[in-house]
Amino acid sequence: MPVYDYRCDGCGHTFEVFHGVDERPEVRCERCGQPARKLFRPVPIIFKGSGWHVTDYGRGTTPQKATEEKRQSEKEEGAEKE
């Protein structure tokens, strides 16, 4: 069964509750008895293995136009220094 985090509406106490995914229990604070709301906790993502960075990213090449613009700006900067 998954663990869910809840925060009390009354006192702000945060606590964990075990219950099934399909259950919708009426959870009350273990300190003051007021209703509590479920908190959203994102799941961490861990990439393992070799290759995910190669296959899941875009092409490693720069578009031709961007490369030409970069060369042109480098030429202009070089001319200003002289």
NURO-503962 format. One line per field, with one value per residue (C-alpha): residue number from 1; x, y, z. Coordinates in nm, 2 decimals, decimal comma, always signed. Last residue first. Example, Ala and Ser with C-alpha at 12.3 -4.5 7.8 and 13.67 -1.06 7.14 Angstrom:
2
nr <- [2  1]
u <- [+1,37  +1,23]
v <- [-0,11  -0,45]
w <- [+0,71  +0,78]
This chain:
82
nr <- [82  81  80  79  78  77  76  75  74  73  72  71  70  69  68  67  66  65  64  63  62  61  60  59  58  57  56  55  54  53  52  51  50  49  48  47  46  45  44  43  42  41  40  39  38  37  36  35  34  33  32  31  30  29  28  27  26  25  24  23  22  21  20  19  18  17  16  15  14  13  12  11  10  9  8  7  6  5  4  3  2  1]
u <- [+4,19  +3,95  +3,64  +3,74  +3,76  +3,41  +3,27  +3,43  +3,29  +2,94  +2,97  +3,08  +2,79  +2,54  +2,68  +2,64  +2,28  +2,19  +2,34  +2,13  +2,35  +2,42  +2,36  +2,02  +1,75  +1,79  +1,63  +1,86  +2,20  +2,11  +1,94  +2,25  +2,42  +2,24  +2,03  +1,80  +1,65  +1,32  +1,18  +0,81  +0,63  +0,46  +0,11  -0,03  -0,36  -0,58  -0,66  -0,99  -0,95  -0,89  -0,63  -0,32  -0,38  -0,54  -0,84  -0,85  -1,18  -1,07  -1,08  -0,95  -0,86  -0,48  -0,49  -0,41  -0,12  -0,12  +0,17  +0,17  +0,20  +0,06  -0,08  -0,30  -0,65  -0,63  -0,41  -0,16  -0,15  +0,13  +0,04  +0,21  +0,13  +0,00]
v <- [+4,54  +4,45  +4,56  +4,33  +4,03  +4,10  +4,12  +3,79  +3,62  +3,76  +3,62  +3,28  +3,27  +3,36  +3,08  +2,82  +2,94  +2,91  +2,56  +2,42  +2,29  +1,92  +1,72  +1,61  +1,62  +1,43  +1,10  +0,86  +1,00  +1,09  +0,75  +0,58  +0,44  +0,31  +0,48  +0,78  +0,85  +1,03  +1,14  +1,11  +1,44  +1,48  +1,64  +1,68  +1,51  +1,74  +1,70  +1,74  +1,85  +1,59  +1,79  +1,58  +1,28  +1,51  +1,36  +1,16  +1,09  +0,80  +0,79  +0,44  +0,35  +0,39  +0,20  +0,35  +0,42  +0,77  +1,01  +1,33  +1,71  +1,93  +2,26  +2,32  +2,34  +2,23  +1,94  +1,83  +1,48  +1,28  +0,95  +0,61  +0,35  +0,00]
w <- [-3,44  -3,16  -3,36  -3,65  -3,42  -3,28  -3,64  -3,73  -3,42  -3,51  -3,86  -3,73  -3,49  -3,76  -3,99  -3,71  -3,64  -4,01  -4,04  -3,74  -3,46  -3,44  -3,12  -3,24  -2,97  -2,64  -2,56  -2,75  -2,64  -2,29  -2,24  -2,37  -2,08  -1,78  -1,51  -1,52  -1,18  -1,15  -0,82  -0,76  -0,71  -0,37  -0,37  -0,03  +0,08  +0,29  +0,66  +0,86  +1,22  +1,50  +1,69  +1,69  +1,47  +1,21  +1,03  +0,71  +0,54  +0,33  -0,05  -0,14  -0,49  -0,44  -0,11  +0,23  +0,45  +0,61  +0,67  +0,88  +0,85  +1,13  +1,00  +1,30  +1,15  +0,79  +0,88  +0,62  +0,47  +0,31  +0,14  +0,18  -0,08  +0,00]
